Structure formats: structure tokens, C-alpha cells
Amino acid sequence: MLQEFLKAVPVYFSSMLKFIFGPAGGYAVGLHLFTTILTTVAGTMTVVVVLTYFGHWMRNTVFARFPRKKVLKRSPALDRIWKRYGLLGIAALTPLLLTPIGGTLLAVSSGSPREKIFLYMLISSSVWASVISMVIYLLGNELKALLTQLGLL
């Protein structure tokens, strides 16, 4: 039990930065599929909760101390997704294309209600964590054999 927990800690923290690191890391360290899914969702939702509740405070107190170099422009592709699909589209694409940090910041900056952000991100991260983890766990050995055969491992 303790070993499983200690293996899950790096997977949790890595899935806070980039979603795909959760399923890939869980497979790499030998976690059970269900543990990998739960850990990935927990890492992603930690970022969502922290940035949703404390994002404005962080911007106003922590980042205000650093000089601003230049204003970043929003991506036209993300603007099209936002106009067409709204918060649901951003939540659905966050695990695939965006990081949990980027997707949450985009959702928060849109002025969406916190409850909707939590719900949509939870559903999206749960679905994608399950799908991606199952694919990695099912095809992991075949992929490893292919990479070994190609001399990449």
C-alpha cells in the first residue's frame, strides 16, 4: 500500500503540469490502471481548484512583483474554439492540447462560473484519463517492443 502511494506521488505532480504525463508515468512506474486514472484526475483537478480560487490573488500579489515584459496575444484557434463551443470545448481540449494550467487559466479568464469550470473539467479529465490510460496500458508492451526494435529504447 505504501509503495503504491509512493509511486503515485510523482504521477500526481507530473499530471499537474501536463495531463499525458499522468497515464504515461503511471504505466512507467507500474501503477494499477485504476490508481493511474485517479491520480491523474486528482492532479489535474488540484490545479483547477487552486487556479480557480486563487488565480486572481496570485496575479495581483505574487506576479505583480515581477515586471511585465509584453502582453501575450490570445491564440486565434483558441478564440474560435471558445466562440463555437464555449467552456465545454475548452474543458474537452484541455487534457489533449492544453495543459491543466493553460486550460484553467483560459476558462477562468472567460468569466465562467466556478461550479461549471469544476464540473466540466472533472468530467473531461475523468473521461480522457480513462481513455488515454486504457490505451497506454493496452498498447504499452507493443509500443515498447516497437521502439526497442527500431533502436529507440
DSSP file (Angstrom, degrees, kcal/mol; ACC not computed):
  #  RESIDUE AA STRUCTURE BP1 BP2  ACC     N-H-->O    O-->H-N    N-H-->O    O-->H-N    TCO  KAPPA ALPHA  PHI   PSI    X-CA   Y-CA   Z-CA
    1    1 A M     >        0   0    0      0, 0.0     4,-2.0     0, 0.0     5,-0.1   0.000 360.0 360.0 360.0 -46.9    0.0    0.0    0.0
    2    2 A L  H  >  +     0   0    0      1,-0.2     4,-2.6     2,-0.2     5,-0.2   0.883 360.0  52.4 -66.1 -38.0    2.8    2.4    1.0
    3    3 A Q  H  > S+     0   0    0      2,-0.2     4,-2.0     1,-0.2    -1,-0.2   0.911 108.5  50.3 -64.0 -41.6    4.8    1.5   -2.2
    4    4 A E  H  > S+     0   0    0      2,-0.2     4,-1.6     1,-0.2    -1,-0.2   0.903 111.7  48.6 -62.5 -41.2    1.7    2.2   -4.4
    5    5 A F  H  X S+     0   0    0     -4,-2.0     4,-1.4     1,-0.2    -2,-0.2   0.923 110.4  50.2 -64.8 -44.7    1.3    5.6   -2.7
    6    6 A L  H  < S+     0   0    0     -4,-2.6    -1,-0.2     1,-0.2    -2,-0.2   0.822 111.2  49.4 -65.8 -30.7    5.0    6.5   -3.1
    7    7 A K  H  X S+     0   0    0     -4,-2.0     4,-0.7    -5,-0.2    -1,-0.2   0.818 109.4  53.3 -73.3 -30.4    4.8    5.5   -6.8
    8    8 A A  H  X S+     0   0    0     -4,-1.6     4,-2.5    -5,-0.2    -2,-0.2   0.749  91.6  74.3 -78.1 -24.0    1.7    7.6   -7.3
    9    9 A V  H  X S+     0   0    0     -4,-1.4     4,-2.2     1,-0.2     5,-0.2   0.934  98.7  42.8 -60.2 -50.3    3.1   10.8   -5.8
   10   10 A P  H  > S+     0   0    0      0, 0.0     4,-2.4     0, 0.0    -1,-0.2   0.866 113.7  53.4 -65.0 -31.8    5.3   11.7   -8.8
   11   11 A V  H  X S+     0   0    0     -4,-0.7     4,-2.0     2,-0.2    -2,-0.2   0.907 108.3  50.9 -65.4 -41.2    2.5   10.8  -11.2
   12   12 A Y  H  X S+     0   0    0     -4,-2.5     4,-0.6     1,-0.2    -1,-0.2   0.945 113.7  43.0 -59.4 -51.2    0.2   13.1   -9.3
   13   13 A F  H >X S+     0   0    0     -4,-2.2     4,-0.7     1,-0.2     3,-0.6   0.866 113.3  51.5 -68.5 -36.0    2.6   16.1   -9.5
   14   14 A S  H >X S+     0   0    0     -4,-2.4     4,-2.3     1,-0.2     3,-0.7   0.855 105.2  55.7 -70.7 -32.4    3.5   15.4  -13.1
   15   15 A S  H 3< S+     0   0    0     -4,-2.0    -1,-0.2     1,-0.2    -2,-0.2   0.655  97.8  64.9 -74.1 -12.5   -0.1   15.3  -14.2
   16   16 A M  H << S+     0   0    0     -4,-0.6    85,-0.3    -3,-0.6    -1,-0.2   0.797 110.7  36.6 -72.6 -29.1   -0.5   18.8  -12.6
   17   17 A L  H << S+     0   0    0     -3,-0.7     2,-0.4    -4,-0.7    84,-0.4   0.902 135.5   6.4 -89.3 -47.7    1.9   20.1  -15.3
   18   18 A K    ><  -     0   0    0     -4,-2.3     3,-1.2    81,-0.2     4,-0.5  -0.983  65.0-141.3-143.1 126.2    0.9   18.1  -18.3
   19   19 A F  T >  S+     0   0    0     -2,-0.4     3,-1.7    79,-0.3    -1,-0.1   0.863  98.1  57.2 -58.0 -44.1   -2.0   15.7  -18.5
   20   20 A I  T 3> S+     0   0    0      1,-0.3     4,-2.0    75,-0.3     5,-0.3   0.731  92.7  70.8 -65.7 -21.6   -0.4   13.0  -20.6
   21   21 A F  H <> S+     0   0    0     -3,-1.2     4,-2.1    -7,-0.3    -1,-0.3   0.782  91.8  61.3 -65.1 -25.3    2.4   12.6  -18.0
   22   22 A G  H <> S+     0   0    0     -3,-1.7     4,-2.7    -4,-0.5     5,-0.2   0.987 110.0  34.5 -65.8 -60.7   -0.1   11.0  -15.6
   23   23 A P  H  > S+     0   0    0      0, 0.0     4,-2.0     0, 0.0     5,-0.2   0.907 122.5  47.4 -62.0 -41.1   -1.1    8.0  -17.7
   24   24 A A  H  X S+     0   0    0     -4,-2.0     4,-2.2     2,-0.2    -2,-0.2   0.917 115.1  45.7 -66.9 -42.0    2.4    7.6  -19.2
   25   25 A G  H  X S+     0   0    0     -4,-2.1     4,-2.2    -5,-0.3     6,-0.2   0.885 110.4  53.6 -67.8 -38.9    4.0    7.9  -15.8
   26   26 A G  H  X>S+     0   0    0     -4,-2.7     5,-2.7    -5,-0.2     4,-0.6   0.905 112.0  45.0 -62.3 -41.2    1.6    5.6  -14.1
   27   27 A Y  H ><5S+     0   0    0     -4,-2.0     3,-0.6    -5,-0.2    -2,-0.2   0.903 111.6  53.7 -66.8 -41.0    2.3    2.9  -16.7
   28   28 A A  H 3<5S+     0   0    0     -4,-2.2    -2,-0.2     1,-0.2    -1,-0.2   0.869 112.8  41.5 -64.9 -37.8    6.1    3.5  -16.4
   29   29 A V  H 3<5S-     0   0    0     -4,-2.2    -1,-0.2    -5,-0.1    -2,-0.2   0.507 116.4-111.3 -90.4  -3.1    6.2    3.0  -12.7
   30   30 A G  T <<5 +     0   0    0     -4,-0.6    -3,-0.2    -3,-0.6    -4,-0.1   0.790  55.2 164.5  84.0  28.9    3.8    0.1  -12.7
   31   31 A L      < -     0   0    0     -5,-2.7    -1,-0.2    -6,-0.2     2,-0.1  -0.410  46.5 -96.8 -72.8 155.4    0.8    1.5  -11.0
   32   32 A H     >  -     0   0    0      1,-0.1     4,-2.3    -2,-0.1     5,-0.2  -0.422  35.7-114.8 -65.5 148.8   -2.6   -0.2  -11.3
   33   33 A L  H  > S+     0   0    0      1,-0.2     4,-2.3     2,-0.2     5,-0.2   0.902 115.8  49.2 -55.1 -47.1   -4.8    1.2  -14.1
   34   34 A F  H  > S+     0   0    0      1,-0.2     4,-2.4     2,-0.2    -1,-0.2   0.885 110.7  50.4 -63.9 -39.3   -7.4    2.5  -11.6
   35   35 A T  H  > S+     0   0    0      2,-0.2     4,-2.6     1,-0.2    -1,-0.2   0.888 109.4  52.0 -65.0 -39.3   -4.8    4.1   -9.4
   36   36 A T  H  X S+     0   0    0     -4,-2.3     4,-2.4     2,-0.2    -2,-0.2   0.921 110.4  47.7 -62.8 -44.8   -3.3    5.8  -12.5
   37   37 A I  H  X S+     0   0    0     -4,-2.3     4,-2.4     2,-0.2     5,-0.2   0.941 114.5  45.7 -62.6 -47.9   -6.7    7.2  -13.5
   38   38 A L  H  X S+     0   0    0     -4,-2.4     4,-2.5     1,-0.2    -2,-0.2   0.900 113.8  48.9 -63.0 -41.4   -7.5    8.5  -10.1
   39   39 A T  H  X S+     0   0    0     -4,-2.6     4,-2.3     2,-0.2    -1,-0.2   0.896 111.4  49.4 -67.3 -40.0   -4.0   10.0   -9.6
   40   40 A T  H  X S+     0   0    0     -4,-2.4     4,-2.3    -5,-0.2    -2,-0.2   0.932 113.5  45.7 -64.6 -45.9   -4.2   11.8  -13.0
   41   41 A V  H  X S+     0   0    0     -4,-2.4     4,-2.8     1,-0.2     5,-0.2   0.904 112.3  51.9 -64.2 -41.0   -7.6   13.2  -12.3
   42   42 A A  H  X S+     0   0    0     -4,-2.5     4,-1.8    -5,-0.2    -2,-0.2   0.913 110.4  48.0 -63.4 -42.3   -6.6   14.3   -8.8
   43   43 A G  H  X S+     0   0    0     -4,-2.3     4,-1.5     2,-0.2    -2,-0.2   0.925 114.3  46.1 -63.2 -45.1   -3.5   16.1  -10.1
   44   44 A T  H  X S+     0   0    0     -4,-2.3     4,-2.0     1,-0.2    -2,-0.2   0.930 113.2  48.4 -64.0 -45.7   -5.5   17.9  -12.8
   45   45 A M  H  X S+     0   0    0     -4,-2.8     4,-2.6     1,-0.2     5,-0.2   0.784 103.9  61.1 -70.3 -26.0   -8.3   18.9  -10.5
   46   46 A T  H  X S+     0   0    0     -4,-1.8     4,-2.6    -5,-0.2    -1,-0.2   0.938 107.4  45.2 -61.7 -45.4   -5.8   20.2   -7.9
   47   47 A V  H  X S+     0   0    0     -4,-1.5     4,-2.7     2,-0.2     5,-0.3   0.912 112.4  51.8 -63.2 -42.5   -4.6   22.7  -10.5
   48   48 A V  H  X S+     0   0    0     -4,-2.0     4,-2.1     1,-0.2     5,-0.2   0.932 113.2  43.7 -60.8 -46.8   -8.1   23.6  -11.5
   49   49 A V  H  X S+     0   0    0     -4,-2.6     4,-2.4     2,-0.2     5,-0.4   0.938 115.4  47.7 -65.4 -47.2   -9.2   24.2   -7.9
   50   50 A V  H  X S+     0   0    0     -4,-2.6     4,-2.9    -5,-0.2     5,-0.2   0.938 117.0  41.6 -62.1 -47.5   -6.1   26.2   -7.0
   51   51 A L  H  X S+     0   0    0     -4,-2.7     4,-1.2    -5,-0.2    -1,-0.2   0.827 114.2  52.3 -72.5 -30.0   -6.2   28.4  -10.1
   52   52 A T  H  < S+     0   0    0     -4,-2.1     4,-0.2    -5,-0.3    -1,-0.2   0.915 121.7  30.1 -71.0 -41.6   -9.9   28.9   -9.9
   53   53 A Y  H  < S+     0   0    0     -4,-2.4     4,-0.2    -5,-0.2    -2,-0.2   0.859 135.5  25.8 -85.2 -36.3   -9.9   30.0   -6.3
   54   54 A F  H  X S+     0   0    0     -4,-2.9     4,-2.7    -5,-0.4     5,-0.2   0.336  90.0  99.1-113.7   7.4   -6.5   31.7   -6.0
   55   55 A G  H  X S+     0   0    0     -4,-1.2     4,-2.3     2,-0.2     5,-0.2   0.915  87.5  45.0 -62.0 -45.1   -5.7   32.8   -9.6
   56   56 A H  H  > S+     0   0    0     -4,-0.2     4,-2.4    -5,-0.2    -1,-0.2   0.908 114.4  49.4 -66.5 -41.0   -6.8   36.4   -9.1
   57   57 A W  H  >>S+     0   0    0     -4,-0.2     4,-2.4     2,-0.2     5,-0.6   0.917 111.1  49.7 -63.3 -43.3   -4.9   36.6   -5.8
   58   58 A M  I  X>S+     0   0    0     -4,-2.7     5,-2.4     1,-0.2     4,-0.9   0.916 112.5  47.7 -62.2 -43.0   -1.8   35.1   -7.4
   59   59 A R  I  <5S+     0   0    0     -4,-2.3    -1,-0.2    -5,-0.2    -2,-0.2   0.906 116.8  42.6 -64.0 -41.5   -1.9   37.6  -10.3
   60   60 A N  I  <5S+     0   0    0     -4,-2.4    -2,-0.2    -5,-0.2    -1,-0.2   0.793 130.0  20.2 -80.1 -28.4   -2.5   40.6   -8.0
   61   61 A T  I  <5S+     0   0    0     -4,-2.4     4,-0.3    -5,-0.2    -3,-0.2   0.842 129.5  32.1-108.4 -49.4    0.0   39.8   -5.3
   62   62 A V  I ><<S+     0   0    0     -4,-0.9     3,-1.1    -5,-0.6     4,-0.3   0.973 125.7  35.8 -78.4 -55.3    2.7   37.3   -6.5
   63   63 A F  G > <S+     0   0    0     -5,-2.4     3,-1.0     1,-0.2    -1,-0.2   0.668 103.0  73.5 -77.3 -15.7    3.0   38.1  -10.2
   64   64 A A  G 3  S+     0   0    0     -6,-0.4    -1,-0.2     1,-0.2    -2,-0.1   0.718  88.6  64.0 -68.3 -19.0    2.5   41.9   -9.7
   65   65 A R  G <  S+     0   0    0     -3,-1.1    -1,-0.2    -4,-0.3    -2,-0.2   0.705  91.8  74.5 -76.5 -19.9    6.0   42.0   -8.1
   66   66 A F  S <  S-     0   0    0     -3,-1.0     2,-0.1    -4,-0.3    -4,-0.0  -0.767  91.9-111.4 -96.4 138.1    7.6   41.0  -11.4
   67   67 A P        -     0   0    0      0, 0.0     2,-0.5     0, 0.0    -2,-0.1  -0.415  29.4-122.3 -67.9 141.9    7.9   43.5  -14.2
   68   68 A R        -     0   0    0      1,-0.2     3,-0.1    -4,-0.1    -4,-0.0  -0.717  23.3-170.9 -85.6 128.4    5.7   42.7  -17.2
   69   69 A K        -     0   0    0     -2,-0.5     2,-0.3     1,-0.3    -1,-0.2   0.949  62.8 -25.9 -85.2 -56.0    7.7   42.4  -20.4
   70   70 A K        -     0   0    0      0, 0.0     2,-0.4     0, 0.0    -1,-0.3  -0.987  65.1-100.7-156.6 157.2    5.0   42.3  -23.0
   71   71 A V        -     0   0    0     -2,-0.3     2,-0.4    -3,-0.1    -3,-0.0  -0.642  35.4-133.0 -82.2 130.8    1.3   41.3  -23.3
   72   72 A L        -     0   0    0     -2,-0.4     2,-0.3     1,-0.0    -1,-0.0  -0.669  17.3-132.0 -83.9 137.4    0.7   37.9  -24.9
   73   73 A K        -     0   0    0     -2,-0.4     2,-0.1     1,-0.1    -1,-0.0  -0.652  24.1-110.6 -87.2 145.6   -1.9   37.7  -27.5
   74   74 A R        -     0   0    0     -2,-0.3    -1,-0.1     1,-0.1     3,-0.0  -0.452  38.2-100.8 -73.2 147.6   -4.6   35.0  -27.4
   75   75 A S     >  -     0   0    0      1,-0.1     4,-2.0    -2,-0.1     5,-0.1  -0.472  19.0-140.4 -69.8 133.8   -4.4   32.3  -29.9
   76   76 A P  H  > S+     0   0    0      0, 0.0     4,-2.2     0, 0.0     5,-0.2   0.859 103.6  56.1 -62.4 -33.9   -6.9   32.8  -32.8
   77   77 A A  H  > S+     0   0    0      2,-0.2     4,-2.2     1,-0.2     5,-0.1   0.920 108.2  46.5 -64.7 -42.9   -7.5   29.0  -32.8
   78   78 A L  H  > S+     0   0    0      1,-0.2     4,-2.7     2,-0.2    -1,-0.2   0.864 110.1  54.1 -67.8 -34.4   -8.5   29.1  -29.1
   79   79 A D  H  X S+     0   0    0     -4,-2.0     4,-2.6     2,-0.2    -2,-0.2   0.908 108.5  49.0 -64.3 -40.2  -10.7   32.1  -29.7
   80   80 A R  H  X S+     0   0    0     -4,-2.2     4,-2.2     2,-0.2     5,-0.2   0.918 111.9  48.7 -64.0 -42.4  -12.6   30.2  -32.5
   81   81 A I  H  X>S+     0   0    0     -4,-2.2     4,-3.2     1,-0.2     5,-0.8   0.925 112.4  49.1 -62.2 -43.6  -13.0   27.2  -30.1
   82   82 A W  H  X5S+     0   0    0     -4,-2.7     4,-1.3     1,-0.2    -2,-0.2   0.923 112.5  46.8 -63.0 -44.3  -14.3   29.5  -27.4
   83   83 A K  H  <5S+     0   0    0     -4,-2.6    -1,-0.2     1,-0.2    -2,-0.2   0.856 121.2  37.5 -66.6 -34.4  -16.8   31.2  -29.7
   84   84 A R  H  <5S+     0   0    0     -4,-2.2    -2,-0.2    -5,-0.2    -3,-0.2   0.912 136.3  12.1 -85.0 -44.3  -18.0   27.9  -31.1
   85   85 A Y  H >X5S-     0   0    0     -4,-3.2     4,-0.7    -5,-0.2     3,-0.7   0.582  85.5-161.3-115.4 -13.6  -18.0   25.6  -28.1
   86   86 A G  H 3X< -     0   0    0     -4,-1.3     4,-1.8    -5,-0.8     3,-0.3  -0.277  62.7 -18.0  68.8-150.7  -17.5   27.7  -25.0
   87   87 A L  H 3> S+     0   0    0      1,-0.2     4,-2.7     2,-0.2    -1,-0.2   0.844 135.1  59.6 -61.7 -36.5  -16.4   26.4  -21.7
   88   88 A L  H <> S+     0   0    0     -3,-0.7     4,-2.2     1,-0.2    -1,-0.2   0.902 106.2  47.7 -61.0 -41.5  -17.3   22.8  -22.7
   89   89 A G  H  X S+     0   0    0     -4,-0.7     4,-1.9    -3,-0.3    -1,-0.2   0.902 112.4  48.1 -66.8 -42.0  -14.9   22.9  -25.7
   90   90 A I  H  X S+     0   0    0     -4,-1.8     4,-1.4     2,-0.2    -2,-0.2   0.916 112.9  48.7 -65.2 -42.3  -12.1   24.3  -23.7
   91   91 A A  H  < S+     0   0    0     -4,-2.7    -2,-0.2     1,-0.2    -1,-0.2   0.891 111.5  50.1 -63.9 -39.2  -12.6   21.7  -20.9
   92   92 A A  H  < S+     0   0    0     -4,-2.2     4,-0.4    -5,-0.2    -1,-0.2   0.846 116.0  41.5 -69.0 -32.7  -12.7   18.9  -23.5
   93   93 A L  H  X>S+     0   0    0     -4,-1.9     4,-3.1     1,-0.2     5,-1.4   0.628  92.0  86.3 -90.0 -14.1   -9.5   20.1  -25.2
   94   94 A T  T  <5S+     0   0    0     -4,-1.4   -75,-0.2     1,-0.2    -1,-0.2   0.922  92.4  43.1 -56.0 -49.5   -7.5   20.8  -22.0
   95   95 A P  T  45S+     0   0    0      0, 0.0   -75,-0.3     0, 0.0    -1,-0.2   0.848 122.5  39.4 -66.6 -30.3   -6.2   17.3  -21.5
   96   96 A L  T  45S+     0   0    0     -4,-0.4    -2,-0.2    -3,-0.1    -3,-0.1   0.941 135.7   5.8 -84.7 -49.4   -5.4   16.8  -25.1
   97   97 A L  T  <5S+     0   0    0     -4,-3.1    -3,-0.2     2,-0.1     2,-0.2   0.785 121.0  50.5-109.1 -36.1   -4.0   20.1  -26.3
   98   98 A L  S   <S-     0   0    0     -5,-1.4   -79,-0.3    -8,-0.2     3,-0.0  -0.551  80.1-112.9-100.9 166.2   -3.6   22.4  -23.4
   99   99 A T     >  -     0   0    0     -2,-0.2     4,-2.8   -81,-0.1     5,-0.3  -0.578  34.5-108.1 -86.8 162.4   -2.0   21.9  -20.0
  100  100 A P  H  > S+     0   0    0      0, 0.0     4,-1.7     0, 0.0     5,-0.2   0.870 123.2  51.1 -57.2 -33.4   -4.3   21.8  -16.9
  101  101 A I  H  > S+     0   0    0    -84,-0.4     4,-2.5   -85,-0.3     5,-0.2   0.957 112.3  43.8 -67.6 -50.5   -2.8   25.2  -16.1
  102  102 A G  H  > S+     0   0    0      1,-0.2     4,-2.2     2,-0.2     5,-0.2   0.909 114.5  48.6 -63.2 -44.5   -3.4   26.7  -19.5
  103  103 A G  H  X S+     0   0    0     -4,-2.8     4,-2.2     1,-0.2    -1,-0.2   0.888 113.2  47.7 -63.8 -39.4   -7.0   25.3  -19.8
  104  104 A T  H  X S+     0   0    0     -4,-1.7     4,-3.0    -5,-0.3     5,-0.3   0.920 110.9  50.2 -69.3 -43.0   -7.9   26.5  -16.4
  105  105 A L  H  X S+     0   0    0     -4,-2.5     4,-2.5     1,-0.2    -2,-0.2   0.901 111.7  49.1 -61.8 -39.2   -6.5   30.0  -16.9
  106  106 A L  H  X S+     0   0    0     -4,-2.2     4,-0.8    -5,-0.2    -1,-0.2   0.913 113.2  46.8 -64.6 -42.6   -8.4   30.3  -20.2
  107  107 A A  H  <>S+     0   0    0     -4,-2.2     5,-1.2     1,-0.2     3,-0.4   0.908 114.5  46.6 -66.1 -42.1  -11.6   29.1  -18.5
  108  108 A V  H ><5S+     0   0    0     -4,-3.0     3,-1.6     1,-0.2    -2,-0.2   0.897 108.4  55.6 -67.7 -39.8  -11.2   31.5  -15.6
  109  109 A S  H 3<5S+     0   0    0     -4,-2.5    -1,-0.2     1,-0.3    -2,-0.2   0.716  98.1  64.2 -67.6 -18.0  -10.3   34.4  -17.8
  110  110 A S  T 3<5S-     0   0    0     -4,-0.8    -1,-0.3    -3,-0.4    -2,-0.2   0.647 111.3-119.4 -78.3 -13.4  -13.6   33.9  -19.7
  111  111 A G  T < 5 +     0   0    0     -3,-1.6    -3,-0.1    -4,-0.3    -2,-0.1   0.664  55.0 160.9  84.5  16.5  -15.6   34.7  -16.5
  112  112 A S      < -     0   0    0     -5,-1.2    -1,-0.2     1,-0.1    -2,-0.0  -0.366  49.1 -93.0 -68.9 150.5  -17.3   31.4  -16.4
  113  113 A P     >  -     0   0    0      0, 0.0     4,-2.1     0, 0.0     3,-0.3  -0.350  29.9-125.0 -63.9 144.0  -18.8   30.3  -13.0
  114  114 A R  H  > S+     0   0    0      1,-0.2     4,-2.9     2,-0.2     5,-0.2   0.884 108.2  56.7 -57.2 -42.1  -16.5   28.3  -10.8
  115  115 A E  H  > S+     0   0    0      1,-0.2     4,-2.5     2,-0.2    -1,-0.2   0.895 108.2  46.9 -61.1 -40.2  -19.0   25.5  -10.4
  116  116 A K  H  > S+     0   0    0     -3,-0.3     4,-2.8     2,-0.2     5,-0.3   0.900 111.0  51.9 -68.0 -40.1  -19.2   25.0  -14.2
  117  117 A I  H  X S+     0   0    0     -4,-2.1     4,-2.4     2,-0.2     5,-0.3   0.944 112.6  46.0 -60.2 -47.3  -15.4   25.1  -14.5
  118  118 A F  H  X S+     0   0    0     -4,-2.9     4,-2.4     2,-0.2    -2,-0.2   0.939 115.4  45.9 -60.1 -48.5  -15.1   22.4  -11.8
  119  119 A L  H  X S+     0   0    0     -4,-2.5     4,-2.5    -5,-0.2     5,-0.2   0.947 115.9  43.3 -63.3 -50.8  -17.8   20.2  -13.3
  120  120 A Y  H  X S+     0   0    0     -4,-2.8     4,-2.5     1,-0.2    -1,-0.2   0.895 116.2  47.6 -65.3 -40.2  -16.7   20.4  -16.9
  121  121 A M  H  X S+     0   0    0     -4,-2.4     4,-2.8    -5,-0.3     5,-0.2   0.877 111.9  50.9 -69.1 -36.1  -13.0   19.9  -16.1
  122  122 A L  H  X S+     0   0    0     -4,-2.4     4,-2.1    -5,-0.3    -2,-0.2   0.937 113.5  44.1 -65.8 -45.8  -13.8   17.0  -13.8
  123  123 A I  H  X S+     0   0    0     -4,-2.5     4,-2.5    -5,-0.2     5,-0.2   0.940 116.7  46.7 -63.3 -46.8  -15.8   15.2  -16.5
  124  124 A S  H  X S+     0   0    0     -4,-2.5     4,-2.7    -5,-0.2     5,-0.3   0.929 114.3  45.6 -62.9 -47.1  -13.3   16.0  -19.2
  125  125 A S  H  X S+     0   0    0     -4,-2.8     4,-2.2     1,-0.2    -1,-0.2   0.860 113.3  50.9 -68.1 -33.3  -10.3   14.9  -17.1
  126  126 A S  H  X S+     0   0    0     -4,-2.1     4,-1.9    -5,-0.2    -2,-0.2   0.931 113.8  43.5 -67.6 -44.9  -12.1   11.7  -15.9
  127  127 A V  H  X S+     0   0    0     -4,-2.5     4,-2.6    -5,-0.2    -2,-0.2   0.954 118.5  42.9 -64.9 -50.1  -13.0   10.7  -19.5
  128  128 A W  H  X S+     0   0    0     -4,-2.7     4,-2.8    -5,-0.2     5,-0.4   0.867 112.3  53.4 -68.7 -35.2   -9.7   11.5  -21.0
  129  129 A A  H  X S+     0   0    0     -4,-2.2     4,-2.0    -5,-0.3     5,-0.2   0.914 112.5  45.8 -63.4 -40.9   -7.7    9.9  -18.1
  130  130 A S  H  X S+     0   0    0     -4,-1.9     4,-2.3    -5,-0.2    -2,-0.2   0.945 117.0  43.0 -65.8 -48.2   -9.7    6.7  -18.5
  131  131 A V  H  X S+     0   0    0     -4,-2.6     4,-2.3     2,-0.2    -2,-0.2   0.955 118.4  42.7 -64.8 -51.2   -9.4    6.6  -22.3
  132  132 A I  H  X S+     0   0    0     -4,-2.8     4,-2.6     1,-0.2     5,-0.2   0.907 115.2  49.9 -65.5 -41.5   -5.7    7.6  -22.5
  133  133 A S  H  X S+     0   0    0     -4,-2.0     4,-2.9    -5,-0.4     5,-0.2   0.917 111.0  49.4 -63.6 -42.8   -4.7    5.3  -19.6
  134  134 A M  H  X S+     0   0    0     -4,-2.3     4,-2.4    -5,-0.2     5,-0.2   0.912 112.0  48.4 -63.6 -41.4   -6.5    2.3  -21.1
  135  135 A V  H  X S+     0   0    0     -4,-2.3     4,-2.7     2,-0.2    -2,-0.2   0.935 114.1  46.0 -63.6 -45.5   -4.9    2.9  -24.5
  136  136 A I  H  X S+     0   0    0     -4,-2.6     4,-1.2     1,-0.2    -2,-0.2   0.915 115.1  46.6 -64.3 -42.5   -1.4    3.2  -22.9
  137  137 A Y  H  < S+     0   0    0     -4,-2.9     4,-0.3    -5,-0.2    -1,-0.2   0.852 117.2  43.6 -70.2 -33.5   -1.9    0.1  -20.7
  138  138 A L  H  < S+     0   0    0     -4,-2.4     4,-0.3    -5,-0.2    -2,-0.2   0.886 126.8  29.3 -77.4 -38.7   -3.3   -2.0  -23.6
  139  139 A L  H  X S+     0   0    0     -4,-2.7     4,-2.6    -5,-0.2     5,-0.2   0.377  92.5  99.1-102.6   3.6   -0.7   -0.9  -26.1
  140  140 A G  H  X S+     0   0    0     -4,-1.2     4,-2.4     1,-0.2     5,-0.2   0.908  84.5  44.6 -60.3 -46.7    2.2   -0.2  -23.8
  141  141 A N  H  > S+     0   0    0     -4,-0.3     4,-2.3     2,-0.2    -1,-0.2   0.893 114.6  49.4 -67.5 -38.7    4.0   -3.5  -24.3
  142  142 A E  H  > S+     0   0    0     -4,-0.3     4,-2.2     2,-0.2    -2,-0.2   0.903 112.6  47.6 -65.7 -40.7    3.5   -3.4  -28.1
  143  143 A L  H  X S+     0   0    0     -4,-2.6     4,-2.7     2,-0.2     5,-0.2   0.905 111.1  51.1 -66.0 -41.4    4.8    0.1  -28.2
  144  144 A K  H  X S+     0   0    0     -4,-2.4     4,-2.1    -5,-0.2    -2,-0.2   0.910 111.0  48.4 -62.0 -42.6    7.8   -0.8  -26.1
  145  145 A A  H  X S+     0   0    0     -4,-2.3     4,-2.3     2,-0.2    -2,-0.2   0.889 111.8  49.8 -64.9 -39.7    8.6   -3.7  -28.4
  146  146 A L  H  X S+     0   0    0     -4,-2.2     4,-2.0     2,-0.2    -2,-0.2   0.923 111.5  47.5 -65.4 -44.7    8.3   -1.5  -31.5
  147  147 A L  H  <>S+     0   0    0     -4,-2.7     5,-2.6     2,-0.2     6,-0.9   0.872 112.5  49.9 -65.4 -36.8   10.6    1.2  -30.0
  148  148 A T  H ><5S+     0   0    0     -4,-2.1     3,-1.0     4,-0.2    -1,-0.2   0.915 109.9  51.0 -65.1 -43.1   13.1   -1.4  -29.0
  149  149 A Q  H 3<5S+     0   0    0     -4,-2.3    -2,-0.2     1,-0.3    -1,-0.2   0.861 109.8  49.6 -62.8 -37.1   13.0   -2.9  -32.5
  150  150 A L  T 3<5S-     0   0    0     -4,-2.0    -1,-0.3    -5,-0.1    -2,-0.2   0.542 116.6-116.0 -79.9  -6.5   13.6    0.5  -34.0
  151  151 A G  T < 5S+     0   0    0     -3,-1.0    -3,-0.2    -4,-0.4    -2,-0.1   0.666  83.2 119.4  81.4  16.8   16.5    1.0  -31.6
  152  152 A L      <       0   0    0     -5,-2.6    -4,-0.2    -6,-0.2    -5,-0.1   0.597 360.0 360.0 -89.3 -12.7   14.9    4.0  -29.8
  153  153 A L              0   0    0     -6,-0.9    -5,-0.2    -9,-0.1    -1,-0.2   0.363 360.0 360.0-118.2 360.0   15.0    2.2  -26.5
